[in-house]
Amino acid sequence: MILFKHPRLPVMKNIYVLPFHRNVWFCCIALFFICFGLLLAATVSYPGVFEAHTYSTSTDILTLLIGVASQQGIDLGARSPSTRMVLLLFSICSLFLSTSYSANIVALIQSGAETITTVADLIQSPLSFAVQDVPFVKNYLKEKCGLSELHVYTYPRYSIPVMKDSGYRNLFTSSLSRQRECGLIRRAEQKVLERKPACTAKDSGFVSVTFGDFLPGLLVLCWGMAAAFIALLVEITTSKCNLMAKREKRKEK
């Protein structure tokens, strides 16, 4: 028998896509694009539906919906009742979804990945620390909470062979049942087999957040910053090219 501790779920999977089912993600994306299409159609049909903007581009509406979905507020005030209704419904849906998402993220960070069921799974897992069961090692091991058991060998069921149509069959059956009910077999197993150590840590339920837990979010932030920097360079280059083209036109005139 092998005693081990399941690795944390953030180590095995990307927890930022696990809070919602795949169908829920599809519904969220569909809701986003439906609201985007309605607001874009409203701005094209009726210019000036947003305050301080005679005409809002698609990028303005996209930024507006992203801010609402991420609970960052709205920077454009809607004038028409239909536009206000769309923004109100999208804000309410975003509030409920963000609350559920945040609660599930906290639960997933503290949960373990129950994916190791065989010896092959244990070998392929990211667990890289092992200790042999020898007396002088037990004094150095303090972490005994959350341990799981894995049986290396599967032994056959305990049985007593008797001759066919023997009269001892019923006698053995009743005797073994009585021993099991009285706890004699359990007592013998406890004397022979080593029991799993008990958890004595007071803060065993507390899980600290590590760097690997928010690594996917950090990668998204880094990629976003890189994309923003590239977009800035493109804007600067485009602006300089436009200025040079205007200066050349003025010189020609």
Steps between C-alpha positions, in 0.01 A plus 500: 500500500624849409408812695509819297340841481306600190650800318302819503257560218678817368810287443313251280252724314425861413245591766396821321296304245352247744242708695247488215388218277577521132137578417502785753809648333326480162195676644717776649673556167167500316355754747802724453472505122122545508534808720786622282287467188201676659707795623683528169172498310364769733801727448488458122124558476479779756826699540542664836345224715800533733577823681792712376522285186325588178606165359654204686723262315506122540817522709326736745213256543740207533694680773174594669376139516837370617495755783148394600586128486808551719310718751699814412204731444367692199668807354224578246157612612212364294220737394244276331282265713583198282874549544461544874296179520766303313775632726292434813428138411860438399624656827271278710605187315866596534457557874354153560756331277799677657377415851463132413833497319689655794344258750588198286857622453551516877360149540715361219821648642444313828397170341724213399512314172359152565659364184744244640330161523765260373875457523537623141319823589734544796807456279374748239394758761717806581576361846879485528556437870494153656612354831563141595325373812797466738508594871757781486301687232173529693642766732551737208151468350248742653248530216247219555172664392311428181670167435350247260557128469592307186523122502785372286388138501144375495471193718234236439201486727554311823350153471529151647488212252281203597386190321192517284176431689695506826317559825769740622399770253216641707711471815788699349259759359331565833831503689663751263190721507506496880868591508443787260201630698691483828797686351756222535602514134530879515715474811733253330533729198587795723771300675660384175446800270631850572223756542497836327641771730244733652487868410598715797559836328263775612520697175466201265198654325683820405656508154741777403488637147818428309647654188375215284139563604472836324757431227238478219356838600849648513573365152182661368610831654848473344361415157252785528774747589709376207205538264431850633864599446492369143175688436662817637792464262261446209300809597815714528628375166163556331472850647848597377428360156176703481681815608771447240237440231319823594826698493581364155155597373546851637838532328350387169227763526 
